Amino acid sequence: MSIDPELKLHPIATAFELVTGNRPSSPTVWRWKTVGCRGVKLPFTQVGGTAMLSIADVRRWLGEVTTVASQEKNQEAIAK
């Protein structure tokens, strides 16, 4: 039985690099985990001393952040 590659855990920076092609810096990852981006915190699993994330989680989080950004942009357009 093999593990679905989408669900396999990777260190956060590696998981983002696999999805986007860009590797976020350590301070950026820390900010996303603690404060979030546009109010959406990055979900992660702590394995030993390493914060881990699946590719599916990266895609889901990016989708949530994009949705919030779109809603904010629409609200700004309506307010004008």
LOMAR-920429 format. One record per residue: residue number from 0; x negated, z, y of N, C-alpha, C in turn. Coordinates in nm, 4 decimals. Layout:
BEGIN
SITE seq     n.xx     n.zz     n.yy    ca.xx    ca.zz    ca.yy     c.xx     c.zz     c.yy
SITE NUM        X        Z        Y        X        Z        Y        X        Z        Y
...
// end
This chain:
BEGIN
SITE seq     n.xx     n.zz     n.yy    ca.xx    ca.zz    ca.yy     c.xx     c.zz     c.yy
SITE   0  -0.0847   0.0000  -0.1180   0.0000   0.0000   0.0000  -0.0891   0.0000   0.1241
SITE   1  -0.0660  -0.0941   0.2136  -0.1471  -0.1019   0.3345  -0.0683  -0.0525   0.4548
SITE   2  -0.1418  -0.0094   0.5557  -0.0814   0.0400   0.6793  -0.0590  -0.0777   0.7735
SITE   3   0.0570  -0.0804   0.8339   0.0884  -0.1834   0.9332  -0.0127  -0.1725   1.0478
SITE   4  -0.0823  -0.2815   1.0827  -0.1820  -0.2759   1.1900  -0.1253  -0.2285   1.3239
SITE   5   0.0031  -0.2506   1.3466   0.0667  -0.2059   1.4711   0.0739  -0.0529   1.4786
SITE   6   0.0760   0.0135   1.3613   0.0947   0.1584   1.3576  -0.0346   0.2357   1.3352
SITE   7  -0.1432   0.1664   1.3052  -0.2721   0.2318   1.2836  -0.3194   0.2938   1.4150
SITE   8  -0.3711   0.4167   1.4074  -0.4171   0.4855   1.5275  -0.5578   0.4409   1.5666
SITE   9  -0.5775   0.4246   1.6973  -0.7063   0.3873   1.7555  -0.7330   0.4810   1.8729
SITE  10  -0.8604   0.5015   1.9100  -0.8849   0.5708   2.0372  -0.8128   0.4945   2.1497
SITE  11  -0.7633   0.5664   2.2481  -0.6770   0.5052   2.3499  -0.7404   0.3831   2.4169
SITE  12  -0.8650   0.3939   2.4608  -0.9290   0.2811   2.5296  -0.9380   0.1596   2.4381
SITE  13  -0.9664   0.1817   2.3109  -0.9749   0.0723   2.2139  -0.8384   0.0084   2.1928
SITE  14  -0.7336   0.0903   2.1820  -0.5985   0.0374   2.1620  -0.5575  -0.0507   2.2796
SITE  15  -0.5870  -0.0072   2.4026  -0.5546  -0.0891   2.5196  -0.6344  -0.2186   2.5200
SITE  16  -0.7610  -0.2105   2.4804  -0.8441  -0.3303   2.4765  -0.7902  -0.4308   2.3749
SITE  17  -0.7406  -0.3829   2.2619  -0.6838  -0.4726   2.1606  -0.5577  -0.5423   2.2106
SITE  18  -0.4792  -0.4740   2.2929  -0.3535  -0.5304   2.3416  -0.3744  -0.6165   2.4662
SITE  19  -0.4512  -0.5662   2.5621  -0.4615  -0.6344   2.6918  -0.5906  -0.7124   2.7117
SITE  20  -0.6913  -0.6815   2.6329  -0.8216  -0.7441   2.6518  -0.9075  -0.6698   2.7521
SITE  21  -0.8523  -0.5652   2.8129  -0.9259  -0.4838   2.9101  -0.9330  -0.3399   2.8610
SITE  22  -1.0482  -0.2774   2.8809  -1.0690  -0.1397   2.8390  -1.0603  -0.0490   2.9620
SITE  23  -0.9605   0.0408   2.9667  -0.9488   0.1308   3.0826  -1.0611   0.2343   3.0819
SITE  24  -1.0960   0.2833   3.2004  -1.1993   0.3859   3.2113  -1.1454   0.5207   3.1626
SITE  25  -1.2365   0.6118   3.1330  -1.1960   0.7455   3.0873  -1.1095   0.8190   3.1894
SITE  26  -1.1448   0.8153   3.3195  -1.0579   0.8825   3.4170  -0.9167   0.8226   3.4236
SITE  27  -0.9067   0.6921   3.4051  -0.7755   0.6269   3.4053  -0.6926   0.6734   3.2869
SITE  28  -0.7535   0.6786   3.1686  -0.6837   0.7260   3.0488  -0.6383   0.8702   3.0691
SITE  29  -0.7266   0.9538   3.1234  -0.6908   1.0938   3.1475  -0.5710   1.1021   3.2412
SITE  30  -0.5703   1.0237   3.3497  -0.4599   1.0248   3.4462  -0.3294   0.9806   3.3803
SITE  31  -0.3353   0.8734   3.2996  -0.2149   0.8258   3.2319  -0.1596   0.9308   3.1365
SITE  32  -0.2474   1.0075   3.0712  -0.2037   1.1115   2.9772  -0.1437   1.2314   3.0484
SITE  33  -0.2009   1.2710   3.1621  -0.1594   1.3945   3.2278  -0.0547   1.3741   3.3365
SITE  34  -0.0735   1.2734   3.4214   0.0175   1.2500   3.5341   0.1137   1.1353   3.5038
SITE  35   0.0628   1.0339   3.4360   0.1431   0.9167   3.4052   0.1213   0.8066   3.5079
SITE  36   0.1891   0.6993   3.4868   0.1877   0.5856   3.5788   0.3329   0.5575   3.6137
SITE  37   0.3641   0.5658   3.7425   0.5018   0.5494   3.7897   0.5961   0.6483   3.7208
SITE  38   0.5419   0.7661   3.6888   0.6220   0.8716   3.6287   0.6350   0.8645   3.4774
SITE  39   0.5719   0.7662   3.4140   0.5797   0.7510   3.2689   0.4467   0.7956   3.2092
SITE  40   0.4468   0.9089   3.1375   0.3249   0.9600   3.0756   0.2935   0.8829   2.9478
SITE  41   0.1652   0.8685   2.9231   0.1181   0.7996   2.8032   0.1285   0.8935   2.6833
SITE  42   0.2071   0.8568   2.5803   0.2153   0.9417   2.4616   0.0890   0.9225   2.3785
SITE  43   0.0386   1.0282   2.3188  -0.0812   1.0159   2.2375  -0.0820   1.1235   2.1303
SITE  44  -0.1662   1.1043   2.0314  -0.1853   1.2014   1.9248  -0.3296   1.2467   1.9296
SITE  45  -0.3502   1.3767   1.9317  -0.4853   1.4307   1.9342  -0.5336   1.4456   1.7902
SITE  46  -0.6406   1.3766   1.7556  -0.7008   1.3861   1.6224  -0.8415   1.4399   1.6422
SITE  47  -0.8595   1.5666   1.6093  -0.9875   1.6304   1.6392  -1.0053   1.6333   1.7897
SITE  48  -1.1162   1.5791   1.8380  -1.1407   1.5752   1.9813  -1.1080   1.4418   2.0447
SITE  49  -1.0393   1.3537   1.9718  -1.0123   1.2188   2.0199  -0.8630   1.1952   2.0376
SITE  50  -0.8255   1.1480   2.1546  -0.6858   1.1104   2.1799  -0.6643   0.9716   2.1198
SITE  51  -0.5640   0.9590   2.0345  -0.5392   0.8348   1.9613  -0.4007   0.7803   1.9950
SITE  52  -0.3893   0.6473   1.9743  -0.2662   0.5772   2.0077  -0.2562   0.4538   1.9196
SITE  53  -0.1353   0.4148   1.8838  -0.1174   0.2917   1.8057  -0.0952   0.1741   1.9002
SITE  54  -0.1141   0.0558   1.8502  -0.0906  -0.0651   1.9288   0.0566  -0.0733   1.9691
SITE  55   0.1447  -0.0333   1.8787   0.2880  -0.0340   1.9100   0.3181   0.0613   2.0259
SITE  56   0.2508   0.1780   2.0286   0.2708   0.2733   2.1386   0.2229   0.2158   2.2718
SITE  57   0.1105   0.1443   2.2697   0.0592   0.0817   2.3921   0.1612  -0.0183   2.4453
SITE  58   0.2110  -0.1041   2.3573   0.3093  -0.2047   2.3999   0.4366  -0.1403   2.4537
SITE  59   0.4822  -0.0350   2.3872   0.6035   0.0350   2.4302   0.5822   0.0980   2.5684
SITE  60   0.4675   0.1646   2.5873   0.4382   0.2299   2.7150   0.4251   0.1277   2.8271
SITE  61   0.3555   0.0193   2.8021   0.3427  -0.0856   2.9037   0.4795  -0.1426   2.9404
SITE  62   0.5671  -0.1584   2.8419   0.7028  -0.2059   2.8683   0.7812  -0.1090   2.9553
SITE  63   0.7672   0.0222   2.9269   0.8374   0.1234   3.0065   0.7870   0.1241   3.1506
SITE  64   0.6556   0.1163   3.1686   0.5982   0.1154   3.3031   0.6436  -0.0098   3.3785
SITE  65   0.6468  -0.1229   3.3103   0.6915  -0.2481   3.3727   0.8377  -0.2386   3.4146
SITE  66   0.9207  -0.1795   3.3302   1.0628  -0.1628   3.3617   1.0805  -0.0766   3.4863
SITE  67   1.0085   0.0346   3.4921   1.0181   0.1231   3.6087   0.9708   0.0501   3.7345
SITE  68   0.8616  -0.0240   3.7247   0.8099  -0.0978   3.8404   0.9110  -0.2017   3.8887
SITE  69   0.9756  -0.2697   3.7946   1.0768  -0.3695   3.8311   1.1955  -0.3046   3.9007
SITE  70   1.2378  -0.1899   3.8496   1.3494  -0.1192   3.9112   1.3144  -0.0740   4.0521
SITE  71   1.1910  -0.0245   4.0706   1.1478   0.0182   4.2039   1.1451  -0.1004   4.2994
SITE  72   1.0969  -0.2139   4.2518   1.0899  -0.3337   4.3362   1.2308  -0.3799   4.3749
SITE  73   1.3245  -0.3764   4.2796   1.4620  -0.4160   4.3079   1.5260  -0.3219   4.4098
SITE  74   1.4991  -0.1923   4.3975   1.5553  -0.0960   4.4919   1.4990  -0.1171   4.6306
SITE  75   1.3699  -0.1522   4.6406   1.3104  -0.1792   4.7710   1.3726  -0.3036   4.8350
SITE  76   1.3992  -0.4056   4.7525   1.4595  -0.5291   4.8027   1.6016  -0.5036   4.8529
SITE  77   1.6753  -0.4200   4.7826   1.8121  -0.3875   4.8221   1.8122  -0.3076   4.9524
SITE  78   1.7140  -0.2188   4.9690   1.7080  -0.1338   5.0876   1.6756  -0.2134   5.2139
SITE  79   1.6164  -0.3310   5.2002   1.5788  -0.4109   5.3182   1.6967  -0.4783   5.3780
// end
